Amino acid sequence: MRAAPDDSSEQVTQALAGEPLAVEERRNGWARIRTAYDYPGWVREDALGSGDARLPAPREGDPVAEARAYLGAPYEWGGLTERGIDCSGLVHMAYRRLGRLIPRAAHQQEATGIEIEKAEARPGDLVCFGDPGRAHHIAFWFGERILHATAREGANGVLEEPLENVDARPVRFVRLTIR
């Protein structure tokens, strides 16, 4: 999905096969769509599928375990797959694989959670980087270590590492009540 109806426009996310989408506008072979998790973007009309689109049925599971399935995947801005994924895409897909929809962008995910103190943080809570309410990076927490997708120098892709390896500050912790 692109920010504008143009192949050279920034990729904002990806629409996966079978994903429910609403078409809001059509223009010159492009369709402005909105995902089931309320994310807008443009795709080529010929990429739209037909049929009965569905999301996975909710099931029990651990979002961190689902996120670990992406370990080693390369970083890709707007990516949602093992071929390329970004930080908020990793969090989104970890929940989505369990049949739970959460927002797509880091700042939206931060807003969905309840802010907690670091001392209260449990494995699976989220670490938000950036100004409060404007997170630009997000990661899963599991006790002084994080699981995230990054493209910083010396690290590219989904990995586990100590929190102190990430220079971005301020840092906040949030807990999603979607379990």
Salt bridges, closest charged atoms under 4 A:
ASP7 OD2 - ARG44 NH2 2.79
GLU19 OE1 - ARG96 NH2 2.71
GLU24 OE1 - ARG32 NE 3.24
GLU24 OE2 - ARG34 NE 2.62
GLU25 OE2 - ARG27 NH2 2.83
ASP38 OD1 - ARG34 NH1 3.10
GLU45 OE2 - ARG26 NH1 2.65
ASP52 OD2 - ARG54 NH2 2.33
GLU66 OE2 - ARG59 NH2 2.97
GLU66 OE1 - ARG97 NE 2.88
GLU82 OE2 - ARG97 NH1 3.60
ASP86 OD1 - ARG104 NH1 3.05
GLU110 OE2 - ARG172 NH2 2.72
ASP125 OD2 - ARG175 NH2 2.80
ASP125 OD1 - ARG179 NH2 3.33
GLU144 OE2 - LYS118 NZ 3.35
GLU160 OE2 - ARG68 NE 2.53
GLU161 OE2 - HIS148 NE2 2.59
GLU161 OE1 - ARG152 NH2 2.58
